[in-house]
Every structure is written in structure tokens, then in C-alpha cells.
Amino acid sequence: MGVRGGSGLYVGRGGAALCAALLLALLVALLTLAALYGRCRQPPLPARPAAAPGPDRGVPGAPTRISVRRLPRDLLPLRYELQLWPRVRPGQEGSLGFSGQVNITVRCRRDTRSVELHSAGLRSHEAAVRGPLPHAGTAVEVEGLRLEEENELAVLELREPLLAGRCYVLQLRFQGRLQESREGLFLTRYTDLGRSSILVASHMEPAYARRVYPCFDEPDMKATFNIRIVHDPSYVALSNMPAIDVSEMKDENGSLWSVTTFNTTLRMSTYLTAFVVCDLDYVNRTERGNEIRIWARKEAIKNGYADHALNITGPIFSFLEDLFNISYPLPKTDLIALPDFKDAAMEHWGLMTFTEPTLLYLPSDKFTVRKTAIAIIVSHELAHQACGKKIQNIHHFIQLTASAVYQIKFLQWGYVCLTYKNENNNLMLRHLFFLFKWFGNLVTMNWWNDLWLKEGLATYFENLGTTFVEPKISLHEIFYDLVVRPALKEDSGIKFRSVSEREDNVIGSLLNMFDGITYYKSYLKEFAFSNANQDDLWIHMHNTWIVPISWMRNGSSQPLMWLDNSSKVFPEMQVSESEYDWILLNVNLSGYYRVNYDQVNLKRLVQLLENDPKAIPAVSRFQLLDDIFELTKFGYIEIEAALELTKYLAREDELYVWNVVLANLVPENGLSTLKNYEVYPLLKKYLLKRMLPIFRYYADLIRQDVDALEDDYFAQ
């Protein structure tokens, strides 16, 4: 929001600024952290694996990027029959590989003599086409198989066309190398109970399934999967669905292998397929008929490190089922802590993968920082799992959310981030309800440019789930610090992009879409087991984008105002000549926007904070400080005005407000310029004087009763 000519406060649409210019108080921050660290540090998890070697270079043309070449829609996959055989035995060294076979049942939509599907870094051979069905014994002769490494394609040229409206089976055998780059099907070496061990796991998002098996590797090309894994008998094989059979087979040398066959999956995208072959252990529990297993290294299971995740997963699942009035569609849920993994976690349907720190918790740790982090990431991934069909009763839905800390924020999120407002509140809620129908594994985006449709909402619901299992945690403060602030920061950064990009704008690498805009800024019966894009969302909402303006005058809440045009003047917000008359906008940070005040009102807010900081809610103090420092970077406000707002800080007793002050005064990249900052000694003295009261308070608290900090996230 900006100030312009005319009477009253002028509110503009443009987002304002970010990141501050000062870099100081580093020593002060370190002093504070050091005081807490001495008593609050955690014992380490069991030994982590040694540094893994670089990525395997054994496959000619091994992919180093992700192709964004889209497949033609001549063929649509219906079912995969997939066998994977990782050639891994305990204790093996060196480069290892895998082989497999895939039979893909497809429906032909247009006559074609060419079959294109994705394949990257695989050696494919023995390609065949059977059909049309039901005559599976009939063959369509394959004239040639061509691998296009640049476009990550396998192309089958046929002697006669496939006919529109008929179904066929594509058959391909393939080989590949197990990578150590944690993409596709990868190998991890680790230590457990003092012994070296190996496991095989997969990571398919966004487009790494093509590195594991030839497939139609686009999120809208969904199918069911019948999966079979061949593995060493001493290992266990896991996939999306429960195992229904374990048999034996011998290879060409007479060596014995186990074959684990899994139940048929629901219709899903290739990036959600998951495979693990391991020698891990688990703890388990059944919640509403759903078996939940937490897998980890044997040492971690033995020491109880997986117990916390087991204790919260069932309740969060039940909470989300009640919230959405749905039942989880799978018969089991595995959460597995991998010793080495590319991302914090991944929501593969029925087999979620995590790094160890995001899933394992030491029972001896009295403090809640890691517990909170685990609850947040588990809630995020479970939100993807559970959301699957239409909420039948909106009143039931609202009633369920009423007990949550975020009920108000919940509603505001709906109309702030995807803004719709009508004089009829019921209509607003109905459209808000439609908003929740478009995320999760049951309904995914058509293409990766709409990644925000699933990740933005999952990021919101992670907070509801965490609040449910950790009610003592002041999660709204964490939400502002870890979600809202990063979203605003990235939204107005130099490398700004819109929430959703045009498909043809997603070039170079799909990985660019996995950022704070997608996760932080951000539809399930009519779209179930299908896909959606942003246009489907807007169909359920007006194209009118209305921004709610919450505000207060002199400490009293005022009626909500609505910015229903690109800009608007609000005469009601004109301050009088009285020095005691002030207004505050975006109360409790209810909207995702920044506020720029005129000089008169800003000076009155400075004076108010010096006289009575509590007259402004803590979240609004957080926002006010963050906004003003960010606005200095782009020249909206002079730095002197920003520093005026810090004069009251000796009376600031909220650590998360101090946290945003230090984040702005000591940005992460501040070390390189700190030594050249001429006024650093003066500012250090200035800040030390204001920080001492809160520093002494927590130092005394730590000496007297460190356990009192058990639920204080920011103190920890």
C-alpha cells in the first residue's frame, strides 16, 4: 500500500518491498543464542552416513537437467504393469544397476504410427506393442526404437497405425544405473548399529520417474500401477500399496531373489510412485483401520526416535479426515526416515519419504523446536494424502475449524490469497469451500506451472494439523515468521514471478517452481483422481480480486474495508490534527500485503510505541517493523524513519518481534559488509541498550527454571 495525493489514506495494489539495508547486531544475536545454546543443545542423532560419492556417471547420456518437452496426447496411459529389479546385495561396493520391464496399457485417441514416452538415462530394448485389446496376442510390428536423450524421449516407430478408440499394450525392457544423486532410483550407503548398510529409494518429483522406467511422465497423465520389486531376500521392499505376495525366483546364475508384489494403486501421477528396498526397522499403530508404520534405521527405532512421529501421525490423520469429512483412500501409510534424501520430505501416496531430522525426535529432548518442526512437516505431507473429496456440509466444516487457533486466519487466507467477497457471507464461504477441493494426491495440477495449487494449500493446512497435536505452541507466531514473512519477501524480490506461470514460461528447469512463492503464497469429488489447473479454480470464483483491509483507530477495531478496484481512497482513514489520533492497517497481519504510512501517522505510531507498546498487538508490531525495514530497501521510506520505530525496543518482550528486528538488521548476507560499516559501533551500542532487558529476563529464567522454556519456540 502506498500514500498518494488527496484526502484520506490511499491504498494501492502494489506490493512493497523487502529486506533491509542494515547489517548489525551480529554479536548481540550471537550472545543471545550462546546463552540459550549451552542448556538447550540436543544430543546428536545416530551417526549419519559418510559423504556420498558424486553422481554416477556410468550411463551414457545420463541426464543432468529436466526436459520440459511435452508429450503428444495421441495415447493416454490407463495401467502400468511394472517390475523393478535393483541388483543390490548387502555389502556390495562400486557402481550398481537395476533392470526392469514395463507393460503400459494405453488408449489411442488419434490414429498414430509413432509412440512417444519419456525415458532418461535408461537403456531400453525389446520394445513391443500388443493389441488392439482384447486381442493381446496380436502384435503391431515395431519398425524401430529411438532414444532422444536431449528431449528425454523413447520413440517407437510402427509399421502400421494404432487406431483411435482402441486400447493397446506397450512393452519395454530397460536397464539403468543406481544414482547417488538422490534423484530417480538412487543408492544410499549408511551406518546402522555399527555396520555399513545399503538401501535403495526413489525420488520422482517433479520429473524423475522417467529415469526409473519408461513412462508418460506428466502429472495429468494418470494411471493405475501394478508394481513388483525383485530384491535380495534379506531386504524388505516397500511401495505405495501394501504387499500382497512375497515369492522366490532364481537368476541366470542360480542365485535366489525375493519378489514382492503389491496391490493395485489408485489412479495417480508418475511422480507419486515410490520404491524402497532396505534393511530398516519400524514401529506401527492402527488408526481407524489404517496401519501406520514409521521406518528408520534399527538404532533409531531401538532408541525410540520414531515414537513421536508415530504418536502424532494418527491423530493428525484423524483430524484431517474430520476436517474434510472424508476417509483416507489407502489401507496403509508408511513414513520412512532416509539417511540421505534430496528434500525435507515427499508426499508419495502411501509411502512418504523424509530426511531423518524431519521425522526422528530424541525422547530425552525436553524442548519443542524439533517436535514442532516434525509436526509441521508431517502435517504438510499428510494434508496431501488425506484431501480427497467434496466437503458435504460446510457448516460442519466451519464448526470443526472453530476450535483451531487459525479459524479466523483460515477464513482470511481464503479471501486474501484468492480473494472473493460478496455481501452474502454464505456465498463467500461456499466459494471458499470450493477452494479446498483442488489439492492433494487425489487431484493434482495439470502441469508444473500450477504447482502452487497443491503446495500452497498444504502449507496452510500444515499449521492446522500442528496446532491440533501441539496446542501449547504459539503457532500463529511461527506462521507469521516462517510462512507469511518469507512469502512477502520473495514476492517483492528482484527475481519476482507470479504464483502460477504460463506453461510456456516454465523453461530450463522445472525446479524453479519449487520456491517460496509456490509453498507460502499461495481444489475433491468432481475432480477426484484427475487433474486441475488454475482456470478450474477461477471458474468457481468471480474474476474479481478483492482485498480485505482490516484496520483500527486509536486501539478500537473498525469495520472491514474492501479494496475492490486497483486503487481507492478511503476518507474514513484520514487522521485528525490531534497528536493522539492514529490508525493501524492490516491488523494482526490478516492480509498478505505490506503497508506504507504517511509521515504524520508514522510519527504517531512511533510515539505510541514509546508510551505503550501493548496498545498495538504483538503481531502488528512484528508486521510494522518488518514492513518499514523492507520498504527502506526500495526507497519508500528513509532509513532514519525506520530507526525511529526501534526506539521503543527496550520495552519489547516478544521474542518473535525481536527475531524480525534482527533478521532485518543482520541479514544472512551481512557478514561480508559488516566490517566496512562505519557506524556499526554506534548502532551496536544503541541496540545493546535496548536488548539488555529481554536478554537479562531470559538469562535469569534459564538459570532459575530452564524447563519453563519448553514450549517457547523462539527462545529455543
Secondary structure, 3 states (H helix, E strand, C coil): CCCCCCCCEEEECCCCCCCCCCCCCHHHHHHHHHHHHHHHCCCCCCCCCCCCCCCCCCCCCCCCCCCCCCCCCCEEEEEEEEEEEECCCCCCCCCCEEEEEEEEEEEECCCEEEEEEECCCCEEEEEEEECCCCCCCCEECEEEEEEECCCCEEEEEEEEEECCCCEEEEEEEEEEECECCCCEEEEEEEEECCEEEEEEEEECCCCCHHHCCCECCCCCCCEEEEEEEEECCCCEEEECCCEEEEEEEECCCCCEEEEEEECCCCCECHHHCCEEEECCEEEEEEECCEEEEEEECHHHHHCCCCHHHHHHHHHHHHHHHHHHCCCCCCCEEEEEEECCCCCCEECCCCEEEEEHHHCCCCCCCCCCHHHHHHHHHHHHHHHHHHCCCCCCCHHHHHHHHHCCCCHHHHHHHHHHHCCCCCCCHHHHHHHHHHHCCCCCCCEEECCHHHCHHHHHHHHHHHHHHHHHHCCCCCHHHHHHHHHHHHHHHHHCCCCCCCCCCCHHHCCCCHHHHCCHHHHHCCCCCCCCCEEECHHHHHHCCCCCCCEEECEEECCEECCCEEECCCEEEEHHHCCCCCCCCCEEECHHHCCCCCCCCCHHHHHHHHHHHHHCHHHCCHHHHHHHHHHHHHHHHCCCCCHHHHHHCCCCHHHCCCHHHHHHHHHHHCCCCCHHHHCCCCCHHHHHHHHHHHHHHHHHHHHHHHHHHHHHHCCCCCCC
